[in-house]
Amino acid sequence: MISVIIPALNEEIYIAKCLKSLKKQSYSKPYEIIVMDNGSTDRTREIAKKHCDRLFVEPDLELYELRNEGIKRARGDIIAQTDADCIVSKNWLKEAEKELKDSVLVTGPLMPIDNSKYYNLLLWIFNSSLRISMNMFQFSHASAGNCAFYKDLALSIGGFKDSFPSDGKFGVEMRKLGKLSFVPSMVVRTSMRRYKNQSFSKTLQELVISHLKLRWGEEQDFERSFYWTEN
């Protein structure tokens, strides 16, 4: 079974669309949707209860800990991860399961929810670079907003870590256990709110440098992460 894990903090604006996209999957086998709430003070939990299978409230955990707690509580042997401000494609789970037959972790392209030509172009360049670097040159990468992996393998390495980027470190360690694959058909659309106070180009530069440093064993503080925001 696949367990889908979504961390959330004050996500009343976005989470309904995320969960509805997960309920409309073409995947015909059983799967569960788990929301890990980080202590929301808005209507996030009220909305989540209508659409998810299980809801847990953990207000005292950091984001990486929240993801790990979700993995531990999952009933499935495959974990699929996305974020509350994302909308997954209809075949997302089907493609993830198929590609995991010869990989330990799969990830796919993130595209903007809105139709901005600027963000579409930049993310297309970023996704194309990832596809080539991962599938041809075995570069390690994992996007927590769009990835799937085996639960037992994730637990064997201790899950996500408190380094920046946490999902990048996770990908580096999962690579030691087997093949990582970038799957173009695993499309997830995300809000671009994270770039409101910081330009996309600057953020992309920071992420690329951080991933390269991880490849050579250097880590940065998790607090630098821009992923966790209430806005």
Secondary structure, 3 states (H helix, E strand, C coil): CEEEEEEECCCCCCHHHHHHHHHCCCCCCCEEEEEEECCCCCCHHHHHHHHCCEEEECCCCCHHHHHHHHHHHCCCCEEEEECCCEEECCCHHHHHHHHHHHCCEEECCEEECCCCHHHHHHHHHHHHHHHHHHHHHCCCCCECCEEEEEHHHHHHCCCCCCEECHHHHHHHHHHCCCCEEECCCCCEEECCHHHCCCCHHHHHHHHHHHHHHHHCCCCEEHHHCCCCCCC
